Amino acid sequence: MPTGLLPNIGPLELGILLVIVIIILGPKRIPQAARAVGQSFRNFKGEVKDPDEEPDKLTEARADDPAGTKPPEKSKTES
């Protein structure tokens, strides 16, 4: 009987969760979702650390595309 709110999570449960995530998101959208989660954690950590500080340059660069869903722009040499 677990003493905390969450039971122990073992390798089998993590494997099942990974399979469910792959089925729901698909292998092409997993990097985008991971990038968005990482950006959210980074923003949260920055706000907790110093809420009055200006956002970092990475946050400003991603303001128009927070999930990183836009395809990268082709450079002139790639055409």
DSSP file (Angstrom, degrees, kcal/mol; ACC not computed):
  #  RESIDUE AA STRUCTURE BP1 BP2  ACC     N-H-->O    O-->H-N    N-H-->O    O-->H-N    TCO  KAPPA ALPHA  PHI   PSI    X-CA   Y-CA   Z-CA
    1    1 A M              0   0    0      0, 0.0     2,-0.1     0, 0.0     0, 0.0   0.000 360.0 360.0 360.0 121.6    0.0    0.0    0.0
    2    2 A P        -     0   0    0      0, 0.0     0, 0.0     0, 0.0     0, 0.0  -0.362 360.0-157.4 -68.5 143.5    1.6    3.3   -1.1
    3    3 A T  S    S+     0   0    0      3,-0.1     2,-0.1    -2,-0.1     0, 0.0   0.722  72.8  57.1 -91.0 -23.6    2.2    5.9    1.6
    4    4 A G  S    S-     0   0    0      2,-0.3     0, 0.0     1,-0.0     0, 0.0  -0.232  97.8 -97.0 -96.5-172.4    2.3    8.9   -0.8
    5    5 A L  S    S+     0   0    0     -2,-0.1    -1,-0.0     1,-0.1     0, 0.0   0.824 108.4  50.6 -75.6 -31.9   -0.2   10.3   -3.3
    6    6 A L  S    S-     0   0    0      3,-0.0    -2,-0.3     1,-0.0    -3,-0.1  -0.882  83.0-129.5-109.5 137.7    1.5    8.6   -6.2
    7    7 A P        -     0   0    0      0, 0.0     2,-0.2     0, 0.0    -2,-0.1  -0.302  44.7 -77.2 -74.0 168.8    2.4    4.9   -6.4
    8    8 A N        -     0   0    0      1,-0.1     2,-0.6    -2,-0.0     0, 0.0  -0.457  44.3-145.1 -65.7 135.8    5.9    3.8   -7.3
    9    9 A I        -     0   0    0     -2,-0.2    -1,-0.1    -3,-0.1    -3,-0.0  -0.926  21.4-173.3-108.1 119.5    6.4    4.0  -11.1
   10   10 A G     >  -     0   0    0     -2,-0.6     4,-2.0     1,-0.0     5,-0.2  -0.329  42.2 -86.2-103.0-175.3    8.7    1.3  -12.5
   11   11 A P  H  > S+     0   0    0      0, 0.0     4,-2.4     0, 0.0     5,-0.2   0.845 123.9  56.1 -63.0 -35.1   10.2    0.6  -15.9
   12   12 A L  H  > S+     0   0    0      2,-0.2     4,-2.2     1,-0.2     5,-0.2   0.932 108.9  46.2 -63.8 -44.6    7.1   -1.2  -17.1
   13   13 A E  H  > S+     0   0    0      1,-0.2     4,-2.4     2,-0.2    -1,-0.2   0.897 112.4  50.5 -64.7 -40.6    4.9    1.7  -16.4
   14   14 A L  H  X S+     0   0    0     -4,-2.0     4,-2.4     2,-0.2    -1,-0.2   0.894 110.0  50.9 -64.1 -39.2    7.4    4.1  -18.0
   15   15 A G  H  X S+     0   0    0     -4,-2.4     4,-2.2     2,-0.2    -2,-0.2   0.907 110.3  48.5 -63.8 -42.6    7.5    1.9  -21.1
   16   16 A I  H  X S+     0   0    0     -4,-2.2     4,-2.2     1,-0.2    -2,-0.2   0.916 111.5  50.3 -63.1 -43.1    3.7    1.8  -21.4
   17   17 A L  H  X S+     0   0    0     -4,-2.4     4,-2.4     1,-0.2    -2,-0.2   0.903 109.2  51.4 -62.2 -41.5    3.6    5.6  -21.0
   18   18 A L  H  X S+     0   0    0     -4,-2.4     4,-2.4     2,-0.2    -1,-0.2   0.911 109.4  49.8 -62.0 -43.5    6.2    6.0  -23.8
   19   19 A V  H  X S+     0   0    0     -4,-2.2     4,-2.3     1,-0.2    -1,-0.2   0.907 110.8  50.0 -62.0 -42.2    4.2    3.8  -26.2
   20   20 A I  H  X S+     0   0    0     -4,-2.2     4,-2.6     2,-0.2    -2,-0.2   0.915 110.4  49.8 -63.5 -43.1    1.1    5.8  -25.5
   21   21 A V  H  X>S+     0   0    0     -4,-2.4     4,-2.9     1,-0.2     5,-0.6   0.914 111.0  49.3 -62.3 -42.9    2.9    9.1  -26.1
   22   22 A I  H  X5S+     0   0    0     -4,-2.4     4,-1.7     1,-0.2    -1,-0.2   0.897 112.5  48.3 -64.1 -39.6    4.3    7.8  -29.4
   23   23 A I  H  <5S+     0   0    0     -4,-2.3    -2,-0.2    -5,-0.2    -1,-0.2   0.920 117.2  41.4 -66.2 -43.2    0.9    6.6  -30.5
   24   24 A I  H  <5S+     0   0    0     -4,-2.6    -2,-0.2    -5,-0.2    -3,-0.2   0.948 128.9  25.9 -71.4 -49.3   -0.8    9.9  -29.6
   25   25 A L  H  <5S-     0   0    0     -4,-2.9     4,-0.4    -5,-0.2    -3,-0.2   0.831  98.8-136.3 -87.0 -33.4    1.8   12.4  -30.9
   26   26 A G    >X< -     0   0    0     -4,-1.7     4,-0.9    -5,-0.6     3,-0.7   0.113  31.2 -83.5  84.2 152.3    3.5   10.3  -33.6
   27   27 A P  T 34 S+     0   0    0      0, 0.0    -1,-0.1     0, 0.0    -4,-0.1   0.736 125.5  57.1 -66.5 -22.1    7.3   10.2  -34.0
   28   28 A K  T 34 S+     0   0    0      1,-0.2     4,-0.4    -3,-0.1    -2,-0.1   0.798 109.4  43.2 -79.4 -27.5    7.4   13.4  -36.1
   29   29 A R  T <> S+     0   0    0     -3,-0.7     4,-2.3    -4,-0.4     5,-0.2   0.548  90.7  84.7 -96.3  -6.9    5.7   15.6  -33.5
   30   30 A I  H  X S+     0   0    0     -4,-0.9     4,-2.8     1,-0.2     5,-0.2   0.922  89.3  50.2 -63.4 -44.8    7.6   14.3  -30.4
   31   31 A P  H  > S+     0   0    0      0, 0.0     4,-2.3     0, 0.0    -1,-0.2   0.894 111.7  49.4 -61.1 -36.8   10.7   16.6  -30.9
   32   32 A Q  H  > S+     0   0    0     -4,-0.4     4,-2.3     2,-0.2    -2,-0.2   0.920 112.5  47.0 -66.0 -43.1    8.3   19.6  -31.2
   33   33 A A  H  X S+     0   0    0     -4,-2.3     4,-2.4     2,-0.2    -1,-0.2   0.913 112.7  49.3 -65.1 -42.1    6.4   18.7  -28.1
   34   34 A A  H  X S+     0   0    0     -4,-2.8     4,-2.6     1,-0.2    -2,-0.2   0.896 110.5  51.1 -63.7 -39.9    9.7   18.1  -26.2
   35   35 A R  H  X S+     0   0    0     -4,-2.3     4,-2.4    -5,-0.2    -1,-0.2   0.912 110.8  48.4 -62.9 -42.7   11.0   21.5  -27.3
   36   36 A A  H  X S+     0   0    0     -4,-2.3     4,-2.2    31,-0.3    -2,-0.2   0.902 112.3  48.2 -65.6 -41.1    7.8   23.2  -26.2
   37   37 A V  H  X S+     0   0    0     -4,-2.4     4,-2.5     2,-0.2    -2,-0.2   0.921 112.3  49.4 -65.1 -43.4    8.0   21.5  -22.8
   38   38 A G  H  X S+     0   0    0     -4,-2.6     4,-2.4     1,-0.2    -2,-0.2   0.904 110.9  49.7 -61.6 -42.0   11.6   22.4  -22.4
   39   39 A Q  H  X S+     0   0    0     -4,-2.4     4,-2.6     2,-0.2    -1,-0.2   0.900 110.5  50.8 -63.4 -40.5   10.9   26.0  -23.3
   40   40 A S  H  X S+     0   0    0     -4,-2.2     4,-2.7     2,-0.2    -2,-0.2   0.924 111.3  47.2 -63.8 -44.2    8.0   26.1  -20.7
   41   41 A F  H  X S+     0   0    0     -4,-2.5     4,-2.9     2,-0.2    -2,-0.2   0.903 111.8  51.3 -63.3 -40.1   10.3   24.7  -18.0
   42   42 A R  H  X S+     0   0    0     -4,-2.4     4,-2.2     2,-0.2    -2,-0.2   0.921 112.0  46.2 -62.9 -44.5   13.0   27.2  -18.9
   43   43 A N  H  X S+     0   0    0     -4,-2.6     4,-2.3     2,-0.2    -2,-0.2   0.920 113.8  48.7 -64.0 -43.8   10.5   30.1  -18.7
   44   44 A F  H  X S+     0   0    0     -4,-2.7     4,-2.4     1,-0.2     5,-0.2   0.927 111.2  49.5 -62.1 -45.3    9.1   28.9  -15.4
   45   45 A K  H  X S+     0   0    0     -4,-2.9     4,-2.3     1,-0.2    -1,-0.2   0.902 111.6  49.6 -61.1 -41.3   12.6   28.5  -13.9
   46   46 A G  H  X S+     0   0    0     -4,-2.2     4,-2.3     1,-0.2    -1,-0.2   0.883 111.6  48.2 -65.6 -38.7   13.5   32.0  -15.0
   47   47 A E  H  < S+     0   0    0     -4,-2.3    -2,-0.2     2,-0.2    -1,-0.2   0.875 112.8  47.6 -70.3 -36.6   10.3   33.5  -13.5
   48   48 A V  H  < S+     0   0    0     -4,-2.4    -2,-0.2    -5,-0.2    -1,-0.2   0.891 113.1  49.7 -69.2 -38.6   10.8   31.7  -10.2
   49   49 A K  H  < S-     0   0    0     -4,-2.3    -2,-0.2     1,-0.2    -1,-0.2   0.952 138.4  -8.7 -66.1 -51.0   14.4   32.7  -10.1
   50   50 A D    ><  -     0   0    0     -4,-2.3     3,-1.3    -5,-0.2    -1,-0.2  -0.712  60.7-173.9-151.4  93.0   13.9   36.4  -10.8
   51   51 A P  T 3  S+     0   0    0      0, 0.0    -3,-0.1     0, 0.0    -4,-0.1   0.709  86.2  53.6 -66.1 -20.0   10.4   37.5  -11.8
   52   52 A D  T 3  S+     0   0    0     -5,-0.1     2,-0.1     2,-0.1    -5,-0.1   0.568  85.7 105.1 -90.9  -8.6   11.4   41.1  -12.5
   53   53 A E  S <  S-     0   0    0     -3,-1.3     3,-0.1    -7,-0.2    -3,-0.1  -0.396  79.9-103.7 -73.2 148.5   14.2   40.2  -14.9
   54   54 A E        -     0   0    0      1,-0.1    -1,-0.1    -2,-0.1    -2,-0.1  -0.365  44.5 -94.6 -67.2 149.1   13.8   40.7  -18.6
   55   55 A P        -     0   0    0      0, 0.0    -1,-0.1     0, 0.0   -12,-0.0  -0.312  46.7-105.7 -62.9 150.0   13.1   37.5  -20.7
   56   56 A D     >  -     0   0    0      1,-0.1     4,-1.9    -3,-0.1     3,-0.2  -0.220  30.2-102.7 -74.1 169.3   16.2   36.0  -22.3
   57   57 A K  H  > S+     0   0    0      1,-0.2     4,-2.4     2,-0.2     5,-0.2   0.838 119.3  57.7 -63.2 -34.9   17.0   36.3  -26.0
   58   58 A L  H  > S+     0   0    0      1,-0.2     4,-1.6     2,-0.2    -1,-0.2   0.909 106.6  48.8 -63.7 -41.6   15.8   32.7  -26.7
   59   59 A T  H  4 S+     0   0    0     -3,-0.2     4,-0.4     1,-0.2    -1,-0.2   0.910 112.0  49.0 -64.1 -41.7   12.4   33.5  -25.3
   60   60 A E  H >< S+     0   0    0     -4,-1.9     3,-0.9     1,-0.2     4,-0.3   0.887 110.2  51.2 -65.6 -38.0   12.2   36.7  -27.4
   61   61 A A  H 3< S+     0   0    0     -4,-2.4     3,-0.3     1,-0.2    -1,-0.2   0.810 114.2  44.1 -68.9 -29.1   13.2   34.8  -30.5
   62   62 A R  T >< S+     0   0    0     -4,-1.6     3,-0.9    -5,-0.2    -1,-0.2   0.366  82.8 101.6 -95.6   4.2   10.6   32.2  -30.0
   63   63 A A  T <  S+     0   0    0     -3,-0.9    -1,-0.2    -4,-0.4    -2,-0.1   0.851  85.2  45.1 -60.3 -35.6    7.8   34.6  -29.1
   64   64 A D  T 3  S+     0   0    0     -3,-0.3    -1,-0.3    -4,-0.3    -2,-0.1   0.644 129.6  25.0 -83.0 -13.6    6.2   34.4  -32.5
   65   65 A D    X   +     0   0    0     -3,-0.9     3,-1.4    -4,-0.1    -1,-0.2  -0.515  68.2 169.4-147.2  72.1    6.5   30.5  -32.7
   66   66 A P  T 3  S+     0   0    0      0, 0.0   -27,-0.1     0, 0.0    -3,-0.1   0.782  80.0  45.8 -63.4 -29.2    6.6   29.1  -29.1
   67   67 A A  T 3  S-     0   0    0    -28,-0.1   -31,-0.3    -5,-0.0   -32,-0.1   0.520 106.6-122.2 -91.8  -3.6    6.2   25.5  -30.1
   68   68 A G    <   +     0   0    0     -3,-1.4   -33,-0.0    -6,-0.2   -35,-0.0   0.867  65.2 140.9  68.4  36.4    8.8   25.6  -32.9
   69   69 A T        +     0   0    0      2,-0.1    -1,-0.1   -37,-0.1   -37,-0.0   0.654  35.9  96.4 -88.7 -15.9    6.3   24.5  -35.4
   70   70 A K  S    S-     0   0    0     -5,-0.1     3,-0.1     1,-0.1    -5,-0.0  -0.523  82.2-113.9 -73.4 139.7    7.3   26.7  -38.3
   71   71 A P        -     0   0    0      0, 0.0    -1,-0.1     0, 0.0    -2,-0.1  -0.434  40.8 -95.1 -69.0 148.7    9.7   25.1  -40.8
   72   72 A P        -     0   0    0      0, 0.0     2,-0.2     0, 0.0     0, 0.0  -0.346  43.5-106.8 -64.2 143.4   13.2   26.6  -40.8
   73   73 A E        -     0   0    0      1,-0.1     2,-0.3    -3,-0.1    -3,-0.0  -0.483  33.4-118.3 -72.0 139.4   13.7   29.2  -43.5
   74   74 A K        -     0   0    0     -2,-0.2     2,-0.1    -3,-0.1    -1,-0.1  -0.569  24.7-132.9 -78.8 138.4   15.8   28.1  -46.4
   75   75 A S    >   -     0   0    0     -2,-0.3     3,-1.2     1,-0.1     4,-0.5  -0.408  26.8-104.1 -83.4 169.1   19.0   29.9  -46.9
   76   76 A K  G >  S+     0   0    0      1,-0.3     3,-0.6     2,-0.2    -1,-0.1   0.776 119.7  56.8 -64.6 -26.7   20.0   31.2  -50.4
   77   77 A T  G 3  S+     0   0    0      1,-0.2    -1,-0.3     2,-0.1    -3,-0.0   0.672  98.3  61.7 -80.1 -16.3   22.6   28.4  -50.7
   78   78 A E  G <         0   0    0     -3,-1.2    -1,-0.2     1,-0.2    -2,-0.2   0.613 360.0 360.0 -85.0 -12.7   20.0   25.6  -50.2
   79   79 A S    <         0   0    0     -3,-0.6    -1,-0.2    -4,-0.5    -2,-0.1   0.531 360.0 360.0 -64.9 360.0   17.8   26.4  -53.3
